[in-house]
Amino acid sequence: MVENSELLLVPAFADLPDDQIAWFISQAQELRYKAGDTYVRQGTPADAMFVILEGQLELHGEIGGETVAFSMNAGDVTGTLPFSRMKQFMVNGRAVSDSRVLRFPAALFPDLVQKMPELAKRLVGLMSDRIRETTRIEQQRDRLAALGKLSAGLAHELNNPASAAKRATSQLRDILKKIKDASLELGRRDLTPAQKAEIEKLETSFIQRDEPPPDALAVSDLEEQVDSLLRSHGQNDLWQLAADLARKNIRPEALESLFAALDAGTARAALVRIAASVEIANLLNEIESSTSRISDLVRAIKEYTYMDQAPVQNVDIVKSLETTLTILNHKLKRGVAVQRDYQRIPLLVNSFGSELNQVWTNLIDNAIDAMEGKGELRLRTYRDDGCVVVEIGDSGPGISSEIEPHIFEPFFTTKGVGQGTGLGLDTVQRIVKKHRGNIQVTSKPGDTRFQVWLPLAEASIPAEKPV
């Protein structure tokens, strides 16, 4: 038999009148569980509240694709609570150790609220704490999932230029051997100053060419012409050299002077060296381009995260949007055309670190997903009195009128299981409100627009002219 004094030791019941405690005990069922016993099963009706008097209980299962486990000790209250909308238990519950609990039926919650109003108030507070903790876990999981997606995309973006630079470096080693052998061969020949000058002139002119590469068909035709010229001078095995020169858009007539000034053997060595020099220049350009791309991405990451910067500062909205586009480039280049309409005057917003970037990331990512990776992403910024308005639109199918009123609700999502938590737009709204702003959405097929109003920083607002 449960005594009043036992229940008074439970924080939720502390200091409650004896008659109320006695009524609660009279309506509850005392249960005892051995370690390992199950006291609730996933999917069964959430029809009772449990007050743990002795021992330890555990809830474990899967929520939203995540494995969760919660432990509760003597003095805790678990199960369904008054005003809870839970219809079924989401996870399984078992006793970790020998336990004694009071089971209070949910059917009597209306009587409990009437007879024990203070307990009902405390249980509502307990439920609020539970909701906040669940939301915190979901938000943390959502942030980790978003971070994982961004990390995977950035890893791919960084891997491409890194692989190109590595490949070019490997090729550079082979080319350096060719140019060394060709230079030694030329050094063994008794060249006149005029012949040396002709070789150097051609080599310099070819390296310094800065023309757009020809298309594949033009390269093929040019390769045949260069190879034909080489064969006409007895060079029947320099087809690879002909291909290298053709890719650089070097025409056969540019090589005629070399054969006119040199004998066949010397011309061959000179051609090998010239072609190697051209290839080295190409590879160096590729390495420079690849490493520059890596540097740009690293700089974008630092700007996106506001690494090494003050936690609160004036943020250029356009720069913030462009940084986010750089981070999401791996999703954009699959078939999304970006249309920009930015106000030219810099628009500054006083922002908490990288939080605004989270807003743009969620909105742009949702737009790309809505278009299934192919369509038009429209970015616009303009000033409206003391606010900057950021408009992010897409050419996707739109948001239905039934769904639109719920899109900012926590945990609401139209994505499949494991694809979304329903916290992206909730997070967006919370961050915008934190910045004393507002967000609205208008949608029709082919034109969905999210508009974010944010108060301009004082630095963006021109001082009034004296009268």
C-alpha positions in Angstrom: 0.0 0.0 0.0 1.4 3.4 -1.0 1.6 5.9 1.8 0.9 9.7 1.4 4.5 10.4 2.6 6.0 8.4 -0.2 4.2 10.4 -2.9 5.1 13.7 -1.2 8.7 12.8 -1.8 8.1 13.1 -5.6 8.9 16.7 -6.6 5.7 17.1 -8.7 3.6 16.2 -5.6 5.6 18.1 -2.9 3.5 20.2 -0.5 0.2 19.1 -2.0 -2.7 18.7 0.5 -3.1 15.2 2.1 -6.7 14.8 0.8 -5.5 15.4 -2.8 -2.6 13.0 -2.4 -5.0 10.4 -0.9 -7.4 10.8 -3.8 -4.6 10.3 -6.4 -3.4 7.2 -4.6 -7.0 5.8 -4.5 -7.4 6.2 -8.2 -3.9 4.8 -9.2 -2.7 1.3 -9.4 0.5 0.2 -7.7 2.7 -1.9 -10.0 5.9 -3.8 -9.4 8.4 -4.6 -12.2 11.4 -6.9 -12.3 14.5 -5.7 -14.1 13.9 -6.2 -17.8 10.1 -6.2 -17.6 8.3 -4.0 -20.2 5.8 -1.5 -18.8 4.8 0.2 -22.1 5.1 -1.0 -25.7 5.6 1.1 -28.8 2.3 1.6 -30.7 0.0 0.8 -27.8 -2.5 3.5 -26.6 -0.9 6.2 -24.5 -3.5 5.7 -21.7 -1.6 6.2 -18.5 0.8 8.3 -16.5 3.5 6.6 -14.3 5.0 7.9 -11.1 8.2 6.1 -10.2 8.4 5.4 -6.5 11.4 3.0 -6.5 13.9 1.8 -9.1 14.8 2.9 -12.5 12.9 2.8 -15.8 14.1 3.4 -19.4 12.4 4.5 -22.6 14.2 3.3 -25.8 13.3 3.2 -29.5 13.5 5.1 -32.8 12.1 8.6 -33.4 12.5 10.2 -36.8 15.1 7.7 -37.8 17.2 8.3 -34.7 17.7 5.8 -31.9 16.8 7.4 -28.5 17.1 6.3 -24.9 15.9 8.1 -21.7 16.4 6.9 -18.2 14.1 7.9 -15.3 14.6 7.4 -11.6 12.6 7.4 -8.4 10.7 10.7 -8.2 10.2 11.1 -11.9 6.9 11.2 -13.7 6.6 9.6 -17.2 4.1 8.3 -19.7 1.3 10.6 -21.1 0.5 13.8 -19.2 -2.6 16.0 -19.0 -3.3 18.0 -22.2 -0.8 15.9 -24.1 -1.8 15.1 -27.7 0.1 11.8 -27.7 -2.2 9.0 -28.8 0.3 6.1 -28.8 3.5 5.4 -27.1 6.3 6.3 -29.5 8.9 4.0 -27.9 9.2 1.0 -25.6 9.6 1.2 -21.9 11.3 -1.3 -19.6 12.5 -1.6 -16.0 16.3 -1.3 -15.7 16.1 -2.4 -12.0 13.4 -3.8 -9.8 10.9 -1.0 -9.6 7.7 0.1 -8.0 5.4 2.6 -9.8 1.9 4.2 -9.6 -0.1 3.9 -12.8 -2.7 6.7 -13.1 -5.2 6.3 -16.0 -5.4 9.1 -18.6 -9.2 8.7 -18.6 -9.2 10.4 -15.2 -7.1 13.5 -16.3 -10.3 15.7 -16.3 -11.0 14.8 -12.7 -7.3 15.3 -11.8 -7.3 18.8 -13.3 -10.4 19.7 -11.3 -9.4 18.1 -8.0 -5.6 18.8 -8.1 -5.1 22.0 -10.1 -1.7 22.7 -8.7 -0.5 19.2 -9.7 -2.0 19.8 -13.2 -0.1 23.1 -13.4 3.1 21.3 -12.5 2.6 18.5 -15.0 1.9 21.0 -17.8 5.3 22.6 -16.9 6.9 19.1 -17.0 5.3 18.5 -20.4 6.7 21.9 -21.6 10.1 20.9 -20.4 9.8 17.6 -22.3 8.7 19.3 -25.5 11.6 21.8 -25.2 14.1 18.9 -24.8 12.6 17.0 -27.7 12.7 20.1 -29.8 16.3 20.7 -28.8 17.3 17.2 -29.7 15.5 17.4 -33.1 17.1 20.8 -33.8 20.5 19.5 -33.0 19.9 16.5 -35.2 18.6 18.8 -37.9 21.8 21.0 -37.6 24.0 17.9 -37.8 22.1 16.6 -40.8 22.4 20.0 -42.5 26.1 20.2 -41.6 26.6 16.7 -43.0 25.0 17.6 -46.3 27.1 20.8 -46.5 30.3 18.9 -45.6 29.6 16.2 -48.2 29.0 18.9 -50.9 32.1 20.9 -49.9 34.2 17.7 -49.8 33.1 17.0 -53.4 33.8 20.6 -54.4 37.3 20.6 -52.8 38.1 17.1 -54.2 37.6 18.1 -57.8 40.3 20.9 -57.9 42.5 19.0 -55.6 42.4 15.9 -57.9 43.0 18.2 -60.9 46.1 19.7 -59.3 47.4 16.3 -58.3 46.8 14.9 -61.8 48.6 18.0 -63.3 51.5 17.6 -60.9 51.9 14.0 -61.9 51.9 14.9 -65.6 54.3 17.7 -65.0 57.0 15.2 -63.8 56.7 13.3 -67.1 56.8 16.5 -69.2 59.8 17.8 -67.4 61.7 14.7 -68.4 60.8 15.3 -72.0 61.9 18.9 -72.0 65.1 17.9 -70.3 65.9 15.2 -72.9 65.0 17.6 -75.8 67.2 20.4 -74.3 70.1 18.0 -74.0 69.6 16.9 -77.6 69.6 20.6 -78.8 72.6 21.3 -76.7 74.6 18.6 -78.5 73.9 20.3 -81.9 75.9 23.3 -83.2 73.1 25.8 -83.5 73.7 29.3 -84.8 72.3 32.3 -82.9 69.6 32.8 -85.5 68.5 29.2 -85.1 68.4 29.5 -81.4 66.4 32.7 -81.7 63.9 31.1 -84.0 63.3 28.2 -81.5 63.0 30.6 -78.6 60.6 32.9 -80.6 58.3 30.1 -81.4 58.4 28.7 -77.9 57.6 32.1 -76.4 54.8 32.9 -78.8 53.2 29.5 -78.3 53.4 29.7 -74.5 52.0 33.2 -74.4 48.9 32.4 -76.5 45.8 33.2 -74.6 43.0 32.2 -76.9 39.9 30.2 -76.1 40.3 26.5 -76.8 38.8 25.4 -80.1 35.9 23.0 -80.1 36.5 19.2 -80.4 35.8 19.1 -84.1 38.2 22.0 -84.9 40.9 20.3 -82.7 40.5 17.1 -84.7 40.8 18.9 -88.0 43.8 20.9 -86.8 45.5 17.8 -85.4 45.3 16.1 -88.9 46.8 19.2 -90.5 49.7 19.4 -88.1 50.3 15.7 -88.3 50.3 15.9 -92.1 52.9 18.7 -92.0 55.1 16.7 -89.7 54.9 13.6 -91.9 55.8 15.7 -94.9 59.1 16.5 -93.2 59.8 12.9 -92.2 58.3 13.0 -88.7 56.0 10.0 -88.8 55.7 9.2 -85.1 54.9 12.6 -83.5 51.1 12.2 -83.6 50.9 12.9 -79.8 52.9 16.1 -80.3 50.4 17.1 -83.1 47.5 16.5 -80.7 49.1 18.7 -78.0 49.8 21.5 -80.4 46.3 21.3 -81.9 44.7 21.7 -78.4 46.7 24.9 -78.1 45.2 26.1 -81.4 48.7 26.1 -83.1 48.3 26.0 -86.9 50.7 24.1 -89.2 51.9 27.3 -91.0 53.4 28.5 -87.7 55.8 25.6 -87.7 57.0 26.0 -91.3 59.8 28.5 -90.3 61.2 25.9 -87.9 61.7 23.3 -90.7 63.0 26.0 -93.0 65.7 27.0 -90.5 66.7 23.6 -89.1 67.5 20.1 -90.3 65.1 17.3 -89.7 66.8 16.0 -86.5 67.2 19.4 -84.9 63.7 20.4 -85.8 62.3 17.3 -84.2 64.2 18.0 -80.9 63.0 21.6 -81.1 59.4 20.6 -81.6 59.5 18.2 -78.7 60.9 20.9 -76.4 58.4 23.5 -77.7 55.5 21.1 -77.3 56.7 20.2 -73.8 57.0 23.9 -72.9 53.5 24.5 -74.1 52.2 21.6 -72.1 54.0 22.7 -68.9 52.4 26.2 -69.3 49.0 24.5 -69.6 49.6 22.3 -66.6 50.8 25.3 -64.5 47.6 27.2 -65.5 45.6 24.2 -64.4 47.4 23.9 -61.1 47.0 27.7 -60.5 43.3 27.5 -61.4 42.7 24.5 -59.1 44.5 25.9 -56.1 42.7 29.2 -56.6 39.4 27.4 -56.5 40.5 25.7 -53.3 41.5 29.0 -51.8 38.1 30.5 -52.8 36.2 27.7 -51.1 38.3 27.9 -47.9 37.6 31.7 -47.9 33.9 31.1 -48.5 33.8 28.6 -45.6 35.5 31.1 -43.3 33.1 33.8 -44.3 30.1 31.4 -44.0 31.0 30.4 -40.5 32.4 33.8 -39.5 35.5 32.1 -38.3 37.9 34.4 -36.5 35.4 37.3 -36.7 33.3 39.1 -34.1 30.1 37.2 -33.0 27.9 40.3 -33.8 28.7 42.6 -36.7 27.3 44.4 -39.7 26.9 41.9 -42.5 26.7 42.8 -46.2 23.5 41.0 -47.3 24.7 40.5 -50.9 28.0 39.1 -49.8 26.3 36.8 -47.4 24.0 35.5 -50.2 26.9 35.0 -52.5 28.9 33.1 -49.9 26.0 30.8 -49.4 25.7 30.2 -53.1 29.4 29.3 -53.1 28.9 26.8 -50.3 25.9 25.3 -52.2 27.5 25.3 -55.6 27.6 21.5 -55.7 23.8 21.5 -55.8 23.4 24.5 -58.1 25.6 23.3 -61.0 23.4 20.2 -61.6 20.9 22.3 -63.5 19.9 25.4 -61.5 20.3 28.8 -63.2 20.7 31.6 -60.7 19.1 35.0 -61.6 20.4 37.9 -59.5 18.7 41.3 -59.0 20.8 43.0 -56.3 20.5 46.6 -55.2 23.9 48.2 -55.9 24.1 50.1 -52.7 25.5 47.9 -49.9 22.8 46.9 -47.5 24.1 46.0 -44.0 22.3 44.1 -41.3 23.5 43.8 -37.7 23.8 40.0 -37.4 24.7 37.3 -34.9 27.6 35.5 -36.6 26.6 33.1 -39.3 22.9 32.9 -38.4 21.7 34.8 -41.5 23.7 32.3 -43.6 21.6 29.5 -42.0 18.5 31.4 -43.2 19.7 31.7 -46.8 21.0 28.0 -46.8 17.6 26.7 -45.7 15.6 28.8 -48.1 17.9 28.1 -51.1 18.2 24.4 -50.3 14.4 24.1 -50.1 14.1 25.9 -53.4 16.5 23.6 -55.1 14.7 20.6 -53.6 11.3 21.9 -54.8 12.7 22.3 -58.3 14.2 18.8 -58.1 17.6 20.3 -58.9 16.6 21.9 -62.2 15.1 25.3 -62.7 15.6 29.0 -62.0 16.6 30.3 -58.6 15.8 34.0 -58.3 17.6 36.2 -55.7 16.6 39.8 -55.2 17.5 42.5 -52.7 16.1 46.0 -52.3 15.5 48.6 -49.6 12.0 49.2 -48.1 12.2 52.2 -45.7 14.5 51.1 -42.9 14.6 47.5 -43.9 16.4 45.4 -46.4 14.2 42.9 -48.2 15.7 39.6 -49.4 13.6 37.7 -51.9 14.4 34.1 -52.7 12.2 32.6 -55.4 12.1 29.4 -57.5 10.4 28.1 -60.6 9.2 24.9 -58.8 5.6 23.6 -58.7 4.6 25.9 -55.8 3.2 25.3 -52.3 -0.4 24.1 -52.1 -2.9 26.3 -50.3 -3.6 23.4 -47.8 0.1 23.2 -46.9 1.1 26.9 -46.9 -0.4 27.8 -43.5 1.6 25.1 -41.8 5.1 25.4 -43.4 6.6 27.4 -40.4 5.2 25.0 -37.8 7.8 22.9 -35.9 8.2 19.3 -37.2 5.9 19.9 -40.2 7.5 18.5 -43.4 6.3 17.3 -46.7 9.5 15.3 -47.3 9.8 11.5 -46.8 10.9 9.8 -43.7 14.5 10.4 -43.0 14.7 13.3 -45.5 13.5 16.2 -43.4 12.7 17.0 -39.7 10.4 19.9 -40.4 12.6 22.3 -38.4 14.3 24.1 -41.3 11.6 26.8 -41.8 11.0 26.9 -38.0 14.7 27.7 -37.6 14.5 30.3 -40.3 11.6 32.0 -38.6 13.2 32.0 -35.2 16.5 33.5 -36.6 14.6 36.2 -38.5 12.6 37.1 -35.4 15.7 37.2 -33.4 17.0 39.8 -35.8 13.7 41.8 -35.3 12.7 40.9 -38.8 9.7 39.2 -40.6 9.3 36.5 -43.2 6.5 36.0 -45.7 5.8 33.6 -48.5 3.7 33.8 -51.7 3.4 30.9 -54.0 1.9 29.8 -57.3 3.1 27.2 -59.8 6.4 28.3 -61.3 6.8 31.2 -58.8 7.3 30.7 -55.1 8.9 33.6 -53.2 10.1 33.9 -49.6 10.6 37.5 -48.6 12.7 38.3 -45.5 12.5 41.8 -44.0 15.5 42.7 -41.8 16.1 46.1 -40.2 19.1 47.9 -41.7 22.1 48.6 -39.6 22.7 52.3 -38.9 25.7 52.3 -41.2 23.3 51.6 -44.1 20.9 54.4 -43.3 22.1 57.8 -44.7 21.9 60.7 -42.2 19.2 63.2 -42.8 20.3 66.3 -44.6 20.0 69.5 -42.5 17.0 71.7 -43.5 
